[in-house]
Amino acid sequence: MPTAFEPWKAELLIVGNIVQDDDTSTPSNEAQRRFQRYCAMLDALTGTEGAQYALAIFQSVQAEHDYGAYQTANRTAWRFGETVYCTALLHELPRLITSLPDWAGEFLVGIANGAGTPSASTITCFNTVLATAPPAHQALIAAFIAQEEDDGWFDHCPGVLGHPSRPGAFPLPVNITT
């Protein structure tokens, strides 16, 4: 378990910026060291450290090609529970949609694929937390979902994400500070 959040987050953001194959400025052994350190830092989290850690996980997603590291990040973020997961993801979705839309889609499809399964409560959680987001974020996320429902990440499950549940159907989202 990390001892102090700020130094931990600073390191996570550095090593989470996965070195890309075409980056000739970073020696391959250093790229490998960073990759392994990133995965080790994520593996050390139990999900009890606090919501700010889940947010930092999503903030650490910065590269197009991750070589499996961001799947580890996603699994780790789920350890914090669905409310923290959805709140942290929604906080970072505008950035991901703008700069790394494939990662936004991959994280969201994991929620959408819960339709009709025991994980369906995560859809309700996501939609409830989305309803509390600033209007500009709601609009950006809704437009992304609609676009991906046409012929993208959500073409197999249109109408699942982005529809707020009835008021009071889910507890208010957790407060995450940056």
C-alpha positions in Angstrom: 0.0 0.0 0.0 1.3 3.5 -0.9 2.4 5.6 2.1 1.7 9.1 0.8 -0.7 9.9 -1.9 0.9 12.9 -3.7 4.4 11.2 -4.3 2.6 8.0 -5.3 0.4 9.8 -7.8 3.3 11.8 -9.2 5.2 8.5 -9.9 2.1 6.8 -11.3 1.6 9.6 -13.8 5.2 9.3 -15.0 5.3 5.5 -15.3 1.8 5.4 -16.6 2.7 7.4 -19.6 3.6 4.2 -21.5 6.6 4.6 -23.8 5.5 4.0 -27.4 7.4 1.8 -29.8 8.4 4.7 -32.0 9.9 6.7 -29.1 13.6 6.5 -29.7 14.4 9.0 -26.9 13.8 6.4 -24.2 16.1 3.4 -24.0 14.1 0.1 -24.2 15.4 -1.0 -20.8 14.0 2.2 -19.2 10.7 1.7 -21.0 10.5 -1.8 -19.7 11.4 -0.7 -16.1 8.6 2.0 -16.2 6.1 -0.5 -17.6 6.9 -3.0 -14.8 6.8 -0.3 -12.1 3.4 0.9 -13.3 2.0 -2.6 -13.1 3.6 -3.2 -9.7 2.2 0.1 -8.3 -1.3 -0.9 -9.5 -1.0 -4.4 -8.2 -0.2 -3.1 -4.8 -3.5 -1.3 -4.4 -6.3 -3.1 -2.5 -9.2 -0.7 -3.2 -9.2 0.5 0.4 -6.8 3.4 -0.1 -9.4 6.0 -1.0 -11.2 7.4 -4.0 -8.4 9.7 -5.0 -6.3 6.6 -5.9 -9.0 5.4 -8.4 -9.1 8.9 -10.0 -5.3 8.8 -10.3 -5.5 5.5 -12.0 -7.7 7.0 -14.8 -5.5 10.1 -14.9 -2.5 7.8 -15.5 -4.0 6.6 -18.8 -2.0 8.8 -21.2 -0.8 6.7 -24.2 -2.5 5.1 -27.2 -0.6 1.8 -27.0 -0.4 0.3 -23.5 0.8 -3.3 -24.1 -1.7 -4.5 -21.5 -0.9 -2.1 -18.8 -4.2 -0.2 -18.9 -6.2 -3.4 -18.7 -4.4 -3.8 -15.3 -5.3 -0.3 -14.5 -8.9 -0.9 -15.3 -9.1 -4.1 -13.1 -7.4 -2.2 -10.3 -9.9 0.7 -10.5 -12.7 -1.8 -10.1 -11.3 -2.8 -6.7 -12.6 0.5 -5.3 -16.2 -0.5 -6.0 -18.6 0.6 -8.7 -19.5 4.0 -7.3 -15.9 5.1 -6.9 -15.0 3.5 -10.3 -17.9 5.3 -12.1 -17.2 8.6 -10.4 -13.5 8.5 -11.2 -14.0 7.4 -14.8 -16.6 10.2 -15.3 -14.2 12.7 -14.0 -11.6 11.7 -16.6 -14.0 10.9 -19.5 -13.9 14.3 -21.2 -10.1 14.1 -21.4 -10.2 10.5 -22.6 -12.9 11.2 -25.2 -10.9 14.1 -26.6 -7.4 12.7 -26.5 -7.8 8.9 -26.3 -11.3 7.9 -27.5 -10.4 4.2 -27.8 -9.7 4.1 -24.1 -12.9 5.9 -23.3 -14.8 3.4 -25.4 -13.0 0.4 -23.9 -13.7 1.5 -20.3 -17.3 2.3 -21.0 -18.0 -0.9 -22.9 -17.0 -2.8 -19.8 -19.9 -1.1 -18.0 -22.3 -1.4 -20.9 -21.6 -5.1 -21.3 -23.1 -5.6 -17.8 -26.6 -5.3 -19.2 -28.7 -8.3 -18.3 -26.0 -9.7 -15.9 -25.4 -9.4 -12.2 -23.2 -6.4 -13.0 -26.1 -4.4 -14.4 -26.1 -2.3 -11.2 -23.0 -0.6 -12.6 -25.0 0.7 -15.5 -27.4 2.3 -13.1 -24.5 3.7 -11.1 -22.8 5.1 -14.2 -26.0 6.8 -15.5 -26.8 8.2 -12.0 -23.3 9.7 -11.6 -23.5 11.0 -15.2 -26.6 12.9 -14.3 -24.7 14.8 -11.6 -21.9 15.8 -14.0 -21.6 19.4 -15.3 -23.8 19.9 -18.3 -20.9 20.4 -20.7 -19.4 17.0 -19.6 -22.8 15.4 -19.9 -23.2 16.7 -23.5 -19.7 15.6 -24.5 -20.2 12.1 -23.0 -23.7 11.7 -24.5 -22.5 12.7 -27.9 -19.6 10.2 -27.7 -22.0 7.4 -26.6 -24.5 8.3 -29.4 -21.7 8.2 -32.0 -20.4 4.9 -30.7 -23.9 3.4 -30.7 -24.1 4.0 -34.5 -21.1 1.9 -35.5 -18.6 1.6 -32.7 -18.1 0.5 -29.1 -21.8 0.3 -28.3 -23.4 -0.8 -31.5 -24.3 -4.1 -29.8 -26.0 -2.3 -26.8 -27.6 0.9 -27.9 -29.6 2.8 -25.2 -27.8 1.2 -22.3 -25.5 4.1 -21.2 -26.4 7.8 -20.8 -29.9 7.4 -19.6 -30.3 8.7 -16.0 -32.1 6.4 -13.6 -35.0 7.7 -11.5 -34.0 10.1 -8.7 -33.0 8.3 -5.5 -32.4 5.0 -7.3 -28.8 5.0 -6.4 -26.8 6.7 -3.7 -25.1 10.0 -4.4 -21.6 9.6 -5.9 -18.5 9.8 -3.8 -16.6 13.1 -3.7 -13.2 12.7 -5.4 -10.6 15.4 -5.1 -7.9 15.8 -7.6 
